């Protein structure tokens, strides 16, 4: 799941966020990837109670 956010006119981004224990973990993909490249790691840390953000 994710949330669609607007960065500026005509530019939108799908992100995932789960609140939890700090410090937050931020998973950023590069190149031709997408937010699902980090899905396993994101889901693992969420189950551990960590704050996580997948961009």
C-alpha positions as CSV (number, residue, x, y, z in Angstrom):
1,X,0.0,0.0,0.0
2,X,1.0,3.6,-0.4
3,X,-0.1,7.1,-0.5
4,X,0.0,9.4,-3.5
5,X,1.6,12.8,-2.6
6,X,1.9,15.9,-4.8
7,X,5.4,17.4,-4.9
8,X,4.5,20.2,-7.3
9,X,2.1,20.8,-10.2
10,X,2.2,17.8,-12.4
11,X,4.6,15.8,-10.2
12,X,3.2,13.1,-7.9
13,X,4.9,10.4,-6.0
14,X,3.7,7.1,-4.4
15,X,5.2,6.6,-1.0
16,X,4.8,4.2,2.0
17,X,5.0,5.3,5.6
18,X,4.6,3.5,8.9
19,X,5.0,5.2,12.2
20,X,7.0,3.4,14.9
21,X,10.2,3.6,17.0
22,X,12.9,6.1,16.0
23,X,15.2,6.6,14.3
24,X,13.2,6.3,11.1
25,X,14.4,4.1,8.2
26,X,14.1,5.6,4.8
27,X,14.3,3.3,1.7
28,X,15.1,5.0,-1.5
29,X,15.4,3.3,-4.9
30,X,17.5,4.5,-7.7
31,X,17.7,4.2,-11.5
32,X,14.9,2.3,-13.0
33,X,13.6,0.9,-9.8
34,X,10.4,1.5,-7.8
35,X,9.3,1.5,-4.2
36,X,8.8,-2.3,-4.4
37,X,12.6,-2.9,-4.6
38,X,12.8,-2.5,-0.8
39,X,9.5,-4.2,0.0
40,X,11.0,-7.1,2.0
41,X,13.2,-4.9,4.1
42,X,10.4,-2.3,4.6
43,X,7.9,-5.0,5.8
44,X,10.6,-6.6,8.1
45,X,11.3,-3.4,9.9
46,X,7.7,-2.5,10.2
47,X,7.0,-5.8,11.9
48,X,9.9,-5.0,14.3
49,X,8.1,-1.8,15.3
50,X,10.4,0.6,13.5
51,X,9.3,3.8,11.8
52,X,9.8,3.3,8.0
53,X,9.4,5.3,4.9
54,X,9.6,3.9,1.4
55,X,10.0,6.4,-1.4
